[in-house]
Amino acid sequence: MADIQTVLRLLEQFESLMHEIYDGFSETFSRDAEASALFSKLAFEERSHLGEVRFLRRLARQNGIPFADVELDVEALRREVAQLENVRRAAPQVSLHEALVIAMEFEKGVAEVHSRKAVAKANPDVARLQGSLQAADQRHFDALLAFARGRGLKST
């Protein structure tokens, strides 16, 4: 079990890093208009997700909105955030194929899949917001996969 603020703080870091990574990939692949546009769009959407997580943190801090502890492996979430830090530093040196694989892995990772479900369970009133974030994560994954397939790249 984990405190909701701990989980949301880590999710805030995660979303911020995803935004920075996608923004970096957009710049790294600026000579490939299609790839740059894809990563630019994903960066924009991750910034929106960051705003939603910040909103949830504010809700959780307010006494009138009760949140139960969250059933989640916080250490796995911390490791994923640490991995994202490494990816952010390496972003300018990765190939397009590597960028796509990395992005798809994180879109299906602990933060994006498991933590969203855990936060939704902690407060049924925010379940719909978490559901919309999960749907957005799935759209990100699908867009990355379609792009990779369109380029003839193996996604995993």
Solvent accessible surface area in square Angstrom, and as a share of the most:
residue,aa,sasa,rsa
1,M,155,0.69
2,A,11,0.08
3,D,73,0.38
4,I,14,0.07
5,Q,31,0.14
6,T,28,0.16
7,V,0,0.00
8,L,0,0.00
9,R,108,0.39
10,L,16,0.08
11,L,1,0.00
12,E,29,0.13
13,Q,87,0.39
14,F,0,0.00
15,E,0,0.00
16,S,30,0.19
17,L,8,0.04
18,M,2,0.01
19,H,34,0.15
20,E,65,0.29
21,I,4,0.02
22,Y,1,0.00
23,D,60,0.31
24,G,22,0.21
25,F,0,0.00
26,S,13,0.08
27,E,123,0.55
28,T,49,0.29
29,F,25,0.11
30,S,72,0.47
31,R,245,0.89
32,D,38,0.20
33,A,82,0.63
34,E,105,0.47
35,A,0,0.00
36,S,20,0.13
37,A,61,0.47
38,L,24,0.12
39,F,0,0.00
40,S,54,0.35
41,K,119,0.50
42,L,2,0.01
43,A,3,0.03
44,F,151,0.63
45,E,45,0.20
46,E,0,0.00
47,R,150,0.55
48,S,55,0.35
49,H,9,0.04
50,L,14,0.07
51,G,37,0.36
52,E,50,0.22
53,V,1,0.00
54,R,107,0.39
55,F,92,0.38
56,L,0,0.00
57,R,41,0.15
58,R,119,0.43
59,L,32,0.16
60,A,18,0.14
61,R,134,0.49
62,Q,104,0.46
63,N,156,0.80
64,G,65,0.63
65,I,50,0.26
66,P,104,0.65
67,F,35,0.14
68,A,60,0.46
69,D,77,0.40
70,V,1,0.00
71,E,120,0.54
72,L,26,0.13
73,D,81,0.42
74,V,20,0.11
75,E,91,0.41
76,A,16,0.13
77,L,0,0.00
78,R,105,0.38
79,R,138,0.50
80,E,15,0.07
81,V,13,0.07
82,A,54,0.42
83,Q,99,0.44
84,L,1,0.00
85,E,53,0.24
86,N,85,0.44
87,V,19,0.11
88,R,88,0.32
89,R,152,0.56
90,A,43,0.33
91,A,4,0.03
92,P,84,0.53
93,Q,140,0.62
94,V,21,0.12
95,S,55,0.36
96,L,31,0.15
97,H,68,0.30
98,E,86,0.39
99,A,0,0.00
100,L,1,0.00
101,V,28,0.16
102,I,35,0.18
103,A,2,0.02
104,M,7,0.03
105,E,110,0.49
106,F,16,0.07
107,E,1,0.01
108,K,86,0.36
109,G,12,0.12
110,V,35,0.20
111,A,0,0.00
112,E,1,0.00
113,V,36,0.21
114,H,101,0.45
115,S,0,0.00
116,R,0,0.00
117,K,106,0.45
118,A,8,0.06
119,V,0,0.00
120,A,18,0.14
121,K,156,0.66
122,A,8,0.06
123,N,3,0.02
124,P,110,0.69
125,D,122,0.63
126,V,7,0.04
127,A,41,0.31
128,R,212,0.77
129,L,44,0.22
130,Q,0,0.00
131,G,33,0.32
132,S,58,0.38
133,L,2,0.01
134,Q,50,0.22
135,A,45,0.35
136,A,9,0.07
137,D,6,0.03
138,Q,74,0.33
139,R,149,0.54
140,H,3,0.01
141,F,41,0.17
142,D,68,0.35
143,A,38,0.30
144,L,0,0.00
145,L,30,0.15
146,A,66,0.51
147,F,19,0.08
148,A,1,0.00
149,R,166,0.60
150,G,69,0.66
151,R,89,0.32
152,G,67,0.64
153,L,51,0.26
154,K,165,0.70
155,S,23,0.15
156,T,148,0.86
